[in-house]
Amino acid sequence: MTDVSTLARTLHDLSSKAAQQNDEQFWGHVQSTSEVLANSLRSRDGSGWYLPAVVYFEISLRIVDNHAVLGQTSLPRSINLLLASALRDAPIPTNNKAAATLELIRVSANFCIDNSQF
């Protein structure tokens, strides 16, 4: 299982450097970190798998809710800063900025998982 807190901290660190760095390598790092985090947030426990409500209820005491943990961090602000930086020069990003933007949007979407599923 992926440590989502470490990934969120990495995005935070990257967001603080976004104003100074605008190269392909930087945005490639944002993209790869965001992709792993988005995949980990597809479920509450970070496994990437959705569980039926009954199964989830039976094992919920053993699962750490990554969404609740990350809700206490700077992740939403980091995503906002990175998206603003990616879209600063053009309303439609290109190259690595486009891939990073897509993955940041996936992180946002998977972070806002629907509670009615459980």
C-alpha positions, 0 to 999 in steps of 0.5 A: 500500500502507498503512503499517501501522507508522503505523497501529499507532502511531496506535492506540498513541497512541489507546490512551494517550488512551482513559481520558480520552476517551470521545466519539463522535469518539474512537471514530470515529477508533479505528474508522476506523484499525482498519478500514484496519489490519485490511484491510491485515493480510488478507495478509502484505504489506499488499495485502489479497490472499491469494496461492497458496503457490507464487506467495507463495514466488516473490516472498517475498523482495520482500515485507515481512512486516507481521505480523512487523514489527508483532509487535515493536511495542506493537500487541497491548497497544494493542488490549487497552487499547482493548478494555478501555476500550470495554467498561468501561461495559457488556459490550456496546458501543453506537454508535461503541464497537460499530463500533470494537470490531468493527474491533479484533477484526478487527485481532486476527484478521487479525494472527493469520494462519495460517502454514500458508497459506504 
